[in-house]
Amino acid sequence: MAAYYNEIDPYAAQWLRNLILAGHIAPGEVDERSITDVSPDDLLGFDQCHFFAGIGGWSLALRLAGWPDDQPVWTGSCPCQPFSAAGKGLGEKDPRHLWPEFRRLIAECRPTTVFGEQVAAAAGREWLARVRADLEGLAYAVGAADLCAASAGAPHIRQRLWWVADADQGQRGRLADGEGREHDGAATGWQQSHGVAKPGGADGRLGDDEGRRPFASGSTPEASGLGSWSNYVWIPCADGKSRRIKPGLEPLAYGVQNRVGRLRAYGNAIVPQVAAEFIGAVMEG
């Protein structure tokens, strides 16, 4: 078996099974139990383990980056609600703070490489500092980068902290860049050399804060720089601005099937194209 997917949302779990069946993500099994009920024995025989799997964004990102399905790796986007501005601000007191459970499995199974992400707010940075300390205490080397979706051509910001833990580098007592703890390794090098798109359309990819369109009508995907996001529709918003979204995700309407489930799954998902850039930088480093 290639991959293990852990996802408690039944709707997202079925979505994972459909994606596996269609061949879009690594073949494997979907486990709908809480991570608190998962033991190391449950993970035996799997090359990849994806926790808080959502709709399979990490598996797709690994494929986009050229990471083989049978090359061992773990991923985990721990719930962001305890640390997101959209949540209740309970932090580690929130029952959805599940890093300790993820850490438990990492400590017992010792995967070679672990990827993850978290919101880039101040609370998310504090969370990452705790995660980094925990992982370094387990002899992992840890690197991170602060990247937004627009840096990969998406028509939205979605700023996130992306991190990697490497057991081999940790055992050698250094980070990927051979420097001290304050450096973020190859991923930071990629960010510095390629830049991060900012609101306002400064790099020609993202609309400005007045909602103006950055592209001429009829521009090609190659010319626009949007790539995977070249197919979009404009939605007028209550604040008087217009924003691009994926066709089929227009505002809620009576009679549209699975709208809430789809929006919830998309809202909790990573942007695979950004994750793939981060993974690729780590692979090159």
C-alpha positions in Angstrom: 0.0 0.0 0.0 1.3 3.4 -0.9 -0.6 5.9 1.3 -2.6 6.3 4.5 -5.1 9.2 4.7 -6.5 10.2 8.1 -9.6 12.4 7.8 -12.6 12.7 10.2 -15.0 14.6 7.9 -17.1 12.0 6.1 -17.7 14.3 3.1 -13.9 15.0 2.7 -13.1 11.3 3.3 -15.4 10.2 0.5 -13.8 12.9 -1.7 -10.4 11.4 -1.0 -11.7 7.9 -2.0 -13.0 9.4 -5.3 -9.7 11.1 -6.0 -7.8 7.8 -5.3 -10.1 5.9 -7.6 -9.6 8.5 -10.3 -5.8 8.3 -9.9 -5.4 11.9 -9.0 -3.6 11.2 -5.7 -1.5 8.3 -4.4 -3.4 5.0 -4.0 -4.1 4.0 -0.4 -6.6 3.8 2.4 -8.8 6.4 4.1 -9.2 6.2 7.9 -12.1 8.3 9.3 -11.1 7.9 13.0 -9.7 10.7 15.0 -5.9 10.9 15.1 -6.3 10.4 18.9 -7.4 6.8 18.1 -4.5 6.1 15.7 -1.7 3.9 16.9 1.8 3.3 15.3 0.7 -0.2 14.4 -2.1 1.2 12.2 0.6 2.8 10.1 2.7 -0.2 9.3 3.2 -0.9 5.7 2.4 2.5 4.4 4.9 4.6 2.4 3.1 7.9 2.9 0.9 9.0 5.8 -1.3 12.1 5.4 -2.9 13.4 8.6 -5.8 15.9 8.6 -5.8 14.9 4.9 -8.7 17.1 3.8 -9.2 16.5 0.1 -5.7 15.2 -0.6 -3.8 18.5 -1.3 -0.5 17.2 0.1 -0.5 14.1 -2.0 -1.2 16.1 -5.1 1.5 18.6 -4.1 4.1 15.8 -3.7 3.2 14.5 -7.2 3.5 18.0 -8.7 6.9 18.3 -7.1 8.1 15.0 -8.5 8.0 13.1 -5.2 7.3 9.4 -6.0 4.2 7.8 -4.5 6.4 5.1 -2.9 9.0 7.4 -1.4 8.3 7.6 2.4 7.0 10.9 3.7 4.4 12.2 6.3 2.3 15.3 6.0 0.0 17.0 8.4 -1.9 20.3 8.3 -3.0 20.5 11.9 -6.3 22.3 12.4 -5.8 26.0 12.2 -9.0 27.1 14.0 -7.3 27.4 17.4 -4.8 29.9 15.9 -6.8 31.5 13.1 -8.4 34.9 13.3 -11.6 33.2 12.2 -11.6 30.9 15.3 -12.2 31.6 19.0 -8.6 32.4 19.8 -8.3 29.6 22.4 -4.9 28.4 21.2 -3.6 25.3 22.9 -6.8 25.3 25.1 -8.9 24.5 22.0 -9.8 20.8 21.8 -8.8 21.0 18.1 -5.2 21.7 19.0 -4.0 18.3 17.9 -0.3 18.9 17.4 0.5 16.8 20.6 -1.2 13.8 18.9 0.7 14.3 15.7 3.9 14.7 17.7 3.1 11.4 19.5 3.0 9.5 16.3 6.1 11.2 14.9 8.0 10.3 18.1 7.0 6.7 18.0 7.2 6.0 14.2 10.2 8.3 13.4 9.3 9.1 9.8 12.3 10.4 7.7 10.5 13.5 6.4 7.5 15.4 7.6 5.8 18.4 5.9 3.1 20.7 7.4 1.6 24.1 7.3 -0.2 26.6 9.5 -1.8 30.0 9.4 0.7 32.8 9.2 -0.8 35.0 12.0 1.1 35.8 15.1 -0.6 32.9 16.9 0.4 30.6 14.1 4.0 31.7 14.4 3.9 30.9 18.1 2.5 27.5 17.3 5.3 26.9 14.8 7.9 27.8 17.4 6.4 25.2 19.7 6.4 22.6 16.9 10.0 23.4 16.0 11.2 23.0 19.6 9.3 19.7 19.9 10.8 18.4 16.6 14.3 19.5 17.4 13.9 17.8 20.7 13.3 14.6 18.7 16.5 15.2 16.7 14.9 16.6 13.6 16.2 19.5 11.6 13.4 22.0 10.9 13.0 24.6 8.1 10.1 26.9 7.3 8.9 29.5 4.9 6.1 32.1 4.9 4.5 31.9 1.4 1.2 33.0 0.0 -0.9 31.4 -2.7 -0.3 34.3 -5.0 3.4 33.4 -5.2 2.3 30.4 -7.3 0.0 32.5 -9.5 -3.3 32.1 -7.5 -5.7 35.0 -7.6 -5.8 35.2 -3.8 -3.4 35.7 -0.9 -3.9 32.8 1.5 -0.7 33.4 3.5 0.6 30.3 5.2 3.6 29.0 7.1 5.1 25.9 5.4 7.5 23.7 7.4 9.6 20.6 7.0 11.2 18.2 9.5 14.1 16.1 8.3 15.4 13.2 10.4 18.6 12.7 8.3 19.7 16.3 8.6 18.8 16.3 12.3 21.0 13.3 13.0 23.9 15.1 11.3 23.3 18.0 13.8 22.6 20.7 11.3 19.9 22.3 9.2 19.7 22.0 5.4 21.7 25.2 4.9 24.4 24.1 7.3 23.8 27.2 9.5 22.1 27.9 12.8 18.6 27.7 14.0 17.6 31.1 12.7 17.9 30.0 9.1 15.1 28.3 7.2 17.1 26.3 4.7 16.4 25.7 1.0 12.8 26.8 1.3 13.8 30.3 2.4 16.4 30.4 -0.4 13.6 29.7 -2.9 11.5 32.5 -1.4 14.3 35.0 -1.5 15.2 34.2 -5.1 11.6 34.0 -6.5 9.9 36.5 -4.3 6.5 36.4 -2.8 3.5 38.1 -4.5 1.9 40.9 -2.6 -1.6 42.4 -2.7 -2.1 45.1 -5.2 -1.0 43.3 -8.3 2.7 44.4 -8.0 3.9 41.3 -9.9 1.1 41.2 -12.4 -0.6 38.2 -10.9 -2.9 39.5 -8.2 -5.7 42.1 -8.5 -5.2 45.3 -6.5 -7.1 46.2 -3.3 -9.7 48.1 -5.3 -10.7 44.9 -7.0 -9.5 46.0 -10.5 -8.7 43.3 -13.1 -5.0 43.0 -13.8 -5.5 41.2 -17.1 -6.8 42.3 -20.5 -9.9 40.6 -21.8 -9.0 37.5 -23.7 -5.5 37.1 -22.4 -4.0 33.6 -22.5 -3.1 31.6 -19.4 0.5 31.8 -20.3 0.4 35.6 -20.7 -1.6 36.1 -17.5 0.7 34.0 -15.4 -2.2 32.4 -13.6 -1.5 28.8 -14.8 -4.0 26.6 -13.0 -6.2 29.6 -12.1 -6.6 30.9 -15.7 -10.2 29.6 -15.7 -12.2 31.9 -13.4 -15.3 34.1 -13.1 -15.8 37.5 -11.6 -18.1 37.8 -8.5 -19.3 41.2 -7.4 -19.0 41.5 -3.6 -20.9 43.4 -0.9 -18.1 45.9 -0.5 -18.4 47.0 -4.1 -15.3 45.1 -5.3 -15.2 42.2 -7.7 -13.1 39.1 -7.1 -12.1 36.0 -9.1 -13.2 32.6 -8.0 -13.3 29.1 -9.6 -16.3 28.5 -11.8 -19.0 26.6 -9.9 -18.2 28.2 -6.5 -20.6 31.2 -6.9 -22.4 32.3 -3.8 -24.8 29.9 -2.1 -28.0 29.3 -4.0 -31.1 27.2 -3.2 -31.0 23.8 -5.0 -27.3 23.5 -5.6 -26.1 20.2 -4.4 -23.3 19.8 -1.8 -22.5 23.5 -1.8 -21.7 23.7 1.9 -19.7 20.6 1.9 -17.7 21.7 -1.1 -17.0 25.1 0.3 -16.0 23.7 3.7 -13.6 21.2 2.1 -12.0 23.9 -0.1 -11.8 26.3 2.8 -9.8 23.8 4.9 -7.6 22.7 2.0 -4.0 23.8 1.2 -3.0 25.2 -2.1 -1.1 22.2 -3.7 0.8 24.4 -6.1 2.4 26.4 -3.3 3.1 23.3 -1.3 4.8 21.8 -4.4 7.1 24.7 -4.7 8.1 24.3 -1.1 8.6 20.6 -1.4 10.6 21.1 -4.6 12.9 23.6 -2.8 13.5 21.1 0.0 14.3 18.3 -2.6 16.8 20.6 -4.3 18.4 21.6 -1.0 
